[in-house]
Amino acid sequence: MNYLLLLIIINSILVGVILMTQILSYPLLLKVSKGNFYDYYNSYTKRISFVVMPLMIFEVFLSVALNIISNNFYVFASNILLLIIWGSTFFIQVPIHNKLSSNYSYQLINKLIFSNWIRTFAWICKLVTLLKLKMIL
Protein backbone atom coordinates (compact mmCIF):
# COMPACT_ATOMS: atom_id res chain seq x y z
CA MET A 1 0.00 0.00 0.00
CA ASN A 2 1.30 3.46 -0.85
CA TYR A 3 0.96 5.22 2.51
CA LEU A 4 2.77 8.31 1.26
CA LEU A 5 0.35 8.85 -1.63
CA LEU A 6 -2.65 8.35 0.67
CA LEU A 7 -1.13 10.77 3.17
CA ILE A 8 -0.56 13.37 0.44
CA ILE A 9 -4.21 13.03 -0.64
CA ILE A 10 -5.54 13.35 2.93
CA ASN A 11 -3.16 16.24 3.66
CA SER A 12 -4.26 18.01 0.46
CA ILE A 13 -7.90 17.73 1.50
CA LEU A 14 -7.05 19.07 4.96
CA VAL A 15 -5.12 21.99 3.44
CA GLY A 16 -8.20 22.83 1.37
CA VAL A 17 -10.45 22.63 4.43
CA ILE A 18 -8.12 24.74 6.61
CA LEU A 19 -7.79 27.39 3.89
CA MET A 20 -11.59 27.59 3.51
CA THR A 21 -11.91 27.78 7.28
CA GLN A 22 -9.22 30.44 7.63
CA ILE A 23 -10.27 32.63 4.71
CA LEU A 24 -14.06 32.16 4.74
CA SER A 25 -15.63 30.43 7.72
CA TYR A 26 -13.87 32.07 10.65
CA PRO A 27 -13.96 35.65 9.31
CA LEU A 28 -17.66 35.23 8.48
CA LEU A 29 -18.32 34.49 12.16
CA LEU A 30 -17.77 38.23 12.68
CA LYS A 31 -20.76 38.90 10.40
CA VAL A 32 -23.23 36.66 12.26
CA SER A 33 -25.50 38.65 14.56
CA LYS A 34 -25.31 37.90 18.27
CA GLY A 35 -28.94 36.70 18.20
CA ASN A 36 -28.21 34.09 15.53
CA PHE A 37 -24.65 33.31 16.57
CA TYR A 38 -25.19 30.33 18.91
CA ASP A 39 -27.45 28.38 16.54
CA TYR A 40 -25.18 29.06 13.59
CA TYR A 41 -21.93 28.47 15.48
CA ASN A 42 -22.98 25.24 17.18
CA SER A 43 -24.30 23.88 13.88
CA TYR A 44 -21.07 24.87 12.12
CA THR A 45 -18.78 23.26 14.71
CA LYS A 46 -20.73 19.98 14.69
CA ARG A 47 -20.69 19.79 10.89
CA ILE A 48 -17.04 20.74 10.44
CA SER A 49 -15.99 18.26 13.15
CA PHE A 50 -17.84 15.52 11.26
CA VAL A 51 -15.70 16.30 8.20
CA VAL A 52 -12.33 17.12 9.80
CA MET A 53 -11.93 14.68 12.70
CA PRO A 54 -11.99 11.45 10.64
CA LEU A 55 -9.47 12.97 8.22
CA MET A 56 -7.18 14.09 11.05
CA ILE A 57 -7.34 10.67 12.69
CA PHE A 58 -6.63 8.93 9.38
CA GLU A 59 -3.73 11.35 8.88
CA VAL A 60 -2.23 10.20 12.20
CA PHE A 61 -2.52 6.51 11.30
CA LEU A 62 -0.95 7.08 7.90
CA SER A 63 1.86 9.13 9.46
CA VAL A 64 2.63 6.35 11.93
CA ALA A 65 2.62 3.77 9.13
CA LEU A 66 4.90 5.93 7.00
CA ASN A 67 7.23 6.42 9.95
CA ILE A 68 7.50 2.65 10.40
CA ILE A 69 8.38 1.94 6.76
CA SER A 70 10.40 5.04 5.89
CA ASN A 71 12.28 6.86 8.59
CA ASN A 72 14.10 9.92 7.16
CA PHE A 73 14.30 13.67 7.65
CA TYR A 74 11.14 14.46 5.66
CA VAL A 75 9.07 11.94 7.59
CA PHE A 76 10.45 13.35 10.84
CA ALA A 77 9.67 16.94 9.74
CA SER A 78 6.18 15.89 8.68
CA ASN A 79 5.58 14.31 12.10
CA ILE A 80 6.81 17.43 13.90
CA LEU A 81 4.38 19.51 11.84
CA LEU A 82 1.60 17.05 12.69
CA LEU A 83 2.37 17.50 16.41
CA ILE A 84 2.18 21.28 15.95
CA ILE A 85 -1.20 20.92 14.21
CA TRP A 86 -2.63 18.67 16.91
CA GLY A 87 -1.14 20.79 19.69
CA SER A 88 -2.59 23.96 18.23
CA THR A 89 -5.93 22.26 17.66
CA PHE A 90 -6.40 20.91 21.16
CA PHE A 91 -4.52 23.45 23.28
CA ILE A 92 -5.47 26.65 21.43
CA GLN A 93 -8.38 26.20 19.00
CA VAL A 94 -10.60 23.83 20.99
CA PRO A 95 -10.54 25.97 24.18
CA ILE A 96 -11.49 29.03 22.11
CA HIS A 97 -14.28 27.06 20.41
CA ASN A 98 -15.54 25.87 23.79
CA LYS A 99 -15.73 29.46 25.06
CA LEU A 100 -17.44 30.67 21.89
CA SER A 101 -20.09 27.94 22.10
CA SER A 102 -21.56 29.68 25.13
CA ASN A 103 -20.12 33.21 25.05
CA TYR A 104 -20.23 35.37 21.93
CA SER A 105 -17.12 37.50 21.82
CA TYR A 106 -15.71 39.58 18.97
CA GLN A 107 -12.30 39.33 20.64
CA LEU A 108 -12.47 35.53 20.86
CA ILE A 109 -13.44 35.25 17.20
CA ASN A 110 -10.46 37.41 16.26
CA LYS A 111 -8.23 35.28 18.50
CA LEU A 112 -9.59 32.19 16.74
CA ILE A 113 -8.79 33.70 13.34
CA PHE A 114 -5.29 34.81 14.35
CA SER A 115 -4.30 31.61 16.16
CA ASN A 116 -5.62 29.41 13.35
CA TRP A 117 -2.76 30.64 11.14
CA ILE A 118 -0.56 28.22 13.11
CA ARG A 119 -2.49 25.24 11.77
CA THR A 120 -2.89 26.76 8.32
CA PHE A 121 0.86 27.26 7.85
CA ALA A 122 1.72 23.93 9.48
CA TRP A 123 -0.62 21.96 7.18
CA ILE A 124 0.71 23.76 4.10
CA CYS A 125 4.31 23.11 5.18
CA LYS A 126 3.43 19.48 5.89
CA LEU A 127 2.00 19.09 2.39
CA VAL A 128 5.11 20.65 0.83
CA THR A 129 7.30 18.33 2.94
CA LEU A 130 5.34 15.25 1.83
CA LEU A 131 5.50 16.33 -1.82
CA LYS A 132 9.27 16.77 -1.49
CA LEU A 133 9.49 13.28 0.03
CA LYS A 134 7.46 11.86 -2.86
CA MET A 135 9.87 13.48 -5.34
CA ILE A 136 12.95 11.86 -3.80
CA LEU A 137 11.50 8.37 -3.28
C-alpha positions in Angstrom: 0.0 0.0 0.0 1.3 3.5 -0.8 1.0 5.2 2.5 2.8 8.3 1.3 0.4 8.8 -1.6 -2.7 8.4 0.7 -1.1 10.8 3.2 -0.6 13.4 0.4 -4.2 13.0 -0.6 -5.5 13.3 2.9 -3.2 16.2 3.7 -4.3 18.0 0.5 -7.9 17.7 1.5 -7.1 19.1 5.0 -5.1 22.0 3.4 -8.2 22.8 1.4 -10.4 22.6 4.4 -8.1 24.7 6.6 -7.8 27.4 3.9 -11.6 27.6 3.5 -11.9 27.8 7.3 -9.2 30.4 7.6 -10.3 32.6 4.7 -14.1 32.2 4.7 -15.6 30.4 7.7 -13.9 32.1 10.7 -14.0 35.6 9.3 -17.7 35.2 8.5 -18.3 34.5 12.2 -17.8 38.2 12.7 -20.8 38.9 10.4 -23.2 36.7 12.3 -25.5 38.7 14.6 -25.3 37.9 18.3 -28.9 36.7 18.2 -28.2 34.1 15.5 -24.7 33.3 16.6 -25.2 30.3 18.9 -27.4 28.4 16.5 -25.2 29.1 13.6 -21.9 28.5 15.5 -23.0 25.2 17.2 -24.3 23.9 13.9 -21.1 24.9 12.1 -18.8 23.3 14.7 -20.7 20.0 14.7 -20.7 19.8 10.9 -17.0 20.7 10.4 -16.0 18.3 13.1 -17.8 15.5 11.3 -15.7 16.3 8.2 -12.3 17.1 9.8 -11.9 14.7 12.7 -12.0 11.5 10.6 -9.5 13.0 8.2 -7.2 14.1 11.1 -7.3 10.7 12.7 -6.6 8.9 9.4 -3.7 11.3 8.9 -2.2 10.2 12.2 -2.5 6.5 11.3 -1.0 7.1 7.9 1.9 9.1 9.5 2.6 6.3 11.9 2.6 3.8 9.1 4.9 5.9 7.0 7.2 6.4 10.0 7.5 2.7 10.4 8.4 1.9 6.8 10.4 5.0 5.9 12.3 6.9 8.6 14.1 9.9 7.2 14.3 13.7 7.6 11.1 14.5 5.7 9.1 11.9 7.6 10.5 13.4 10.8 9.7 16.9 9.7 6.2 15.9 8.7 5.6 14.3 12.1 6.8 17.4 13.9 4.4 19.5 11.8 1.6 17.0 12.7 2.4 17.5 16.4 2.2 21.3 16.0 -1.2 20.9 14.2 -2.6 18.7 16.9 -1.1 20.8 19.7 -2.6 24.0 18.2 -5.9 22.3 17.7 -6.4 20.9 21.2 -4.5 23.4 23.3 -5.5 26.7 21.4 -8.4 26.2 19.0 -10.6 23.8 21.0 -10.5 26.0 24.2 -11.5 29.0 22.1 -14.3 27.1 20.4 -15.5 25.9 23.8 -15.7 29.5 25.1 -17.4 30.7 21.9 -20.1 27.9 22.1 -21.6 29.7 25.1 -20.1 33.2 25.1 -20.2 35.4 21.9 -17.1 37.5 21.8 -15.7 39.6 19.0 -12.3 39.3 20.6 -12.5 35.5 20.9 -13.4 35.2 17.2 -10.5 37.4 16.3 -8.2 35.3 18.5 -9.6 32.2 16.7 -8.8 33.7 13.3 -5.3 34.8 14.3 -4.3 31.6 16.2 -5.6 29.4 13.3 -2.8 30.6 11.1 -0.6 28.2 13.1 -2.5 25.2 11.8 -2.9 26.8 8.3 0.9 27.3 7.8 1.7 23.9 9.5 -0.6 22.0 7.2 0.7 23.8 4.1 4.3 23.1 5.2 3.4 19.5 5.9 2.0 19.1 2.4 5.1 20.6 0.8 7.3 18.3 2.9 5.3 15.3 1.8 5.5 16.3 -1.8 9.3 16.8 -1.5 9.5 13.3 0.0 7.5 11.9 -2.9 9.9 13.5 -5.3 13.0 11.9 -3.8 11.5 8.4 -3.3 
